[in-house]
Amino acid sequence: MPRRDYQEFQEILPGDLNLQHKIALSTEKNTYHLHSHLEIIFTVSDNLVLFTESKAQRIPAGAILLLDSMSLHYIDCTHDRKNCDRYVLYFRSNLISDLQIPEINLLDCFLRRRGDAQILLPDAQQRSIIRDILERMIACYPQISSAAEDLSSYKHDPSSVPAALSSREDSPALSPEASPALSQGLPHALKGDASVLPPEDRLFLRLELGHLLLLIHRIIRRTEKSPETASYQAHSRAVSDIRQYIDTHYSEELAVDNIAREFLMSRTMLYNLFKEVMHMSVSDYLTHVRITQAKALLINTDYSVEIISQMAGYGNISSFSRVFKARTGVTPLQYRKKQQNRNPLSYSSST
C-alpha cells in the first residue's frame, strides 16, 4: 500500500477565498478531515449528511453549515440517486479584517462551538438573499457561470447526468460528453479561486463575503439572542485573532505566556477574555487544537506517533500520549486502529 503522506492529506485551497458549487451524485471521501480555512456550506438539496465523531446529522435544504478549522468532519449523502447540491465557500479570516468594526465581529459565528459544526436554518427571505449573494460571487468567475448553466438541465434528473458528472467529486477524469466548460479542464465541482481574478473582482468578492457574514450574524443574533454589547463584540474579535494565532502556531513551542505577550496583555486578562467568549481557557483550547490535529493525522496519514506528536506541538511522545489518552480515552495507536476498522457511520431518516 502506498504511503499516505501529509501532502495528500492536506486539501489544496489556493488563495484566501475559494468558492465551489458542487453538484454530483456522491460527495468527497468519507474520512474525517480538517480544513485550514473557515468553511461555509449552503445546501440546495436535502440529501446531505454531516458526520462528526459523535453523530450523524442530516442537513436540510436551504441550511447554512459553519465549520471552523478545528471541525473534524466529513459530508456524505443519503445515496438516494439524487444529486447532492450545495455551495461551499472557504476563506481565511484575514480576508475581512478591514471590513470589521468594533461593534460587530463578523467572525463571531465561528466562536459558538468548540470544534463542532453549527447549522443555521434561515427563513425563506434569508435563503433567497444568501443564494443571490453566492450567485453574484460566482458571476465573478465566467468559467463557473458557464459550467453552471450547462449543469442546470441535469439538476432534477440524475439519470441524465453524464458519466463525468456522476463520478465522485475527487475524480480527476472528465469525459468529452461533459459540458464544454468542463471538458476544457474545469472540475465538475465548479471551483473558483479568487487569487486569479482582477483586483476589482477580488474586492467585490470580499464585500459580498462581508455581506454574507453580516447576514449570518443577524440570523444568529435573532435566533440565539447573542450578546450585542460593543464590549462583548470587541472581546469576540480579539478572541478570533487569538484563535487564528493558535491555529497557525500550535505546532511550535507555544505557551499561554507567549500568547499573552503576542497580544500585549496579561495572562489574567487573556484568561478572562477567552473564558468569556469561548467558555474555556486558552490552555484548554491549545490542547484541543493539538489533539484534533493529531487525530486528523492519525486518520489520514501513515506517520508514526512520534512524528505526529512533533507535528502537533509536543516536545516528547510520552507527554503527547498521556494527554491524548486523557482526552480521548485511548492511546494514539488504538485511536488509529479504531478509525481504520470502523464502518462509516450510517444515517437513518428515523433518527
N, C-alpha and C positions, 0 to 999 in steps of 0.2 A: 504494500500500500504506500503510495507516495506521501511524503511528509507534508502535513498541513502547516504552513508557516504563518508568520504574523502578517505578511503582505496579503496573503489570500484571505485571512480573517478580517482585515480591515476593509470596509467599503470605501470605494473611491468616490468622493464627492468634491469635485473641483470647485474652487472659489468659495465665496462667503454665502452664496444663495444658490439653491438648486431646486428647480420645480419639475415635477413629473406628474403626468396624467396617466395612470396605469389602468389599462383595460385588457383583461386576459381571463382565461378560464381557470387559472390557478395563480398562486402567489409565490413569493420568494421561499427560500429554503426554510424548513421547519426546525431550525435550531435557534436557541436563544442567542441574541446578539445585542450589541450596543452601537450607537452612532456617536460620532464626535460632534455632530451638530444637534441643535434643537430641532424637533420634528413636529409638524402639524399635519394631520391627515383629515381630509373632509370626505366622508363616504357618500357615494352616489347610489350604489346598490346596497341591499340589505343582507348580503350573504357573507360578510366578513366577520372573522372571529379574532379577538385579541387573546393571546396566550401569554401569561406570566408564569413564574414558577409555582404560584399558589392556585391559580384558577384559569378557567377559560370563560371568556365573556363575549357574547355576540354584540356587534356594534350596529345599531340601527342605521338605516339610510338617513342622510342629512345630519349626521352627527359630526362633532369635532373631537378628534382624539389628540391629546397633547402628550408628548413624550420628551423627557429631558435626556441628557447624555448618560444618566445612570439608570435608565429604564431598561432592564434586561427583559427582552420580549421577542416575540415573532407574531406575524399576522398570517392567518390561513383563511380558507373559505369553507363553506358548508358542502362543497362538492356536489352541488345540485345541477351542474351543467349550465349554470347561468354565469354570465360574465361578472367578474369582480371588478368593480369600477370605483376608483377613488382618486382624488388629488393628493399628492404627497409633496410637502414643502419642507426642505431642510435649510437651515440658516444658522449662521454664527451670531452670537449675541452682540458682538461689537458692531454689527452692521447697522443697528438702530441707535447706537449710543448717542448720536447728536440729535435724535428725534425725541429723546426723553425730556421730561420737565419734572421739577421737584415734586409736584403734586400727584403725579401718576407714574408708576413703574410699569411699563408695558410688558415686562417680563415676569411680573408678579404671578401670572397664571402658571408658571413653571415651578413655583416655590411651594405649591399647595400639596404636593405629595412627595414622600421621601423615596424617590426611585420608582414609584408606581405611576402608571398612566392615569390620566384624567379624561373622562368622557363627558362632553357637554352636549346638551340637546337644545339647539336653537329653535326658535319658533319659525313659522313659515316665512315671515318677512325677513328675519335674520338669515335664514338659509338662502334666500334669493340674493341678498346682498353679498353673502360670502361667495356664492357661485359667481356673481358678477365680478367681484374682486379678482378671483382666481382666473377667470376668463380674460380679464383685462391684462393680467400679468402674462398669461400665455400668449396673448396677442403680440407681445414684445418679441416672441420667437416665431418668425414666419414659418420655419420648417415644422414646428409643433402644430401651429394652427392648420397648416395644410394637411398634415397627417391625421389630425383630429377630425377634420372634415371627412377624410377617406374612411375613417373608422366608424363614423356615425351610423352608417347603414347596418353595421353588424351588431350594434349595442343591444338590440332587443331580439336578435335571432342568432343564438350561439351556433346553430348548425351551419350558418353561412360564413362564419369566421374562417379566413384562410388558415392553412396549417401553420404559417409563420406567426400568426397572432394567437393561436390556441395553444402554443407551446408554453413551457414555463418561462416566467419573466426573465430569468437569468440566462436563458439560452441565447448564444450569440448568432444563431442561424437565422437568416431572413431569406425567404424564398422570393422569386420573381413575381409570384402571384400576389404578394402584398402590395399595398398602395405604393405609388411612385415615390413618395417621400420616404417610406420605409425601405424600399428596395435600394435606395441610394445610400443606405447605411444607418439611418436613424433607428435606434431601438424602438420596439413597439410599445415600450413604456412611455414613450414621448417625453424624453428628458430635455431639460433646458438648463444650461449653465450660464449664469448671469455674467461671468467674467469675460465672455467673448462678445458682449454687446457694447454698442456705443455708450458714451458717458451719460447722455440724456435718458437712454433707456434704463441704465442701471439706477439712475436717480429715481426714475418713475417706479421701478420695482421696489426700491426701498420705501418710497412713500406709500405704495399700496400695501406693503408688508406692515408698515406702521398703522395703516387704516384697519387692516385685518386684526392686528393685536389689540387695537383700541376697542374694536367691536367685541372681541373675546373678553376683554377687561370689563366691558359693560354687562355682558351676559353673566359673568361670574358675580359681579357686584350685585346684580338684581336677584340672582338665584340663591347665592350663598351668603348674602349680607356681609360681604368682605369689608374690612376696615377701610374707611375713606379719609381718615385724617391725613393731613400733609406730613405729619411726623412719621406715621406708620409707613406711608409710601416712600419717604426718604430713606427710612431704615430698610425697607424692602429692596430698594435699588442698591443700597450699599451691600446687602447680603447677596444680591445677584452677582455683583462684582467679585465678592469674596468667593462665592461658589465657583465662578468661572476660573478664578485663580487656582483654587484647589483642584478642580477638574483638569487643569492644564499641568500642574506641577506635582501631582500626587506621587509620581514615581521617584521624586527627588527626596533628599533628607529634609522633609518638611515637618515642622513642629508648630504648635499654636503660637509660640513666641515669634517665630519667623513671620507668620501671617499677620500678627498684630503689628510688627514693625513695618511690614509692607504697606499696611493701610493706616499707618500713623495713629494708632490708638492703643490704649492699654489692654492688657489681657482681660481685665474685668469688663471693660466696655465691649470688647469683641464677644465675650461670652454672653453678655446680656442682650446684645444686638441680635446675635444669631439665634439665641433661645427664643426671643420674642417672635421672630418671623418663622423659623424652621421648627420650633418646638423640640430642638435637640441641640447638643453642644457642638462646637466646632470640631473637637477631637472625635466625637462620635461620627460626625459627617465624614471626616477624613478617613476614618476606619471603614465606614460604609462604602466610600468610593473605592478604596483599595481592594476590599474583599469582592465588590461587584466586578471590578476589572479583572481580578483573578479568576472569578467564576467564568467570565466570558472567554478568557484564555484557556482555561481547563477544558471548556466545551469545544472550542473551535480550533485549537492547535494541539500539536503533539509535544510541546515544550515540556521539559522536566519541571517538577515542582520547584526546584531550586532556581531555575531561570525565571519562572513565573513570580516567585516571591520577590526577586530583584526588580522585575518589571513593575510590580505592584508597590514598590517603595519600601520593602522590608530589608533590613540590613543582614539578617540571617534567617535561614529556613526554619529554625526551631520557633522563633517568635512568630513568624508567619503562620506556621501550622497550628500553634497554640491559639492565636486569635481567630483563625479560620474555623477551627473546631468549636470555639466558644460561640461564634456567630451562627454557624450552620448545623452544629451537632454531629458533623462527620469530618474526617480528615480530607485534605485536598484530593488524594488519590481515590478515596471512597466516593467523593463527590463526582469525580470524573467518570468512574466506573458506573455509578448510578445513572449519569446522564447518557452514557454510551449504551446502556442496556434498557433505557426507558422506552416505552411505547409512546408515540406522540399523544398528548392529551386529546381526548375526544370531546366534542361539544354535542350536547343533547338539547334540542329545542324545548324539551320539557323542564330543563333546569333553569 
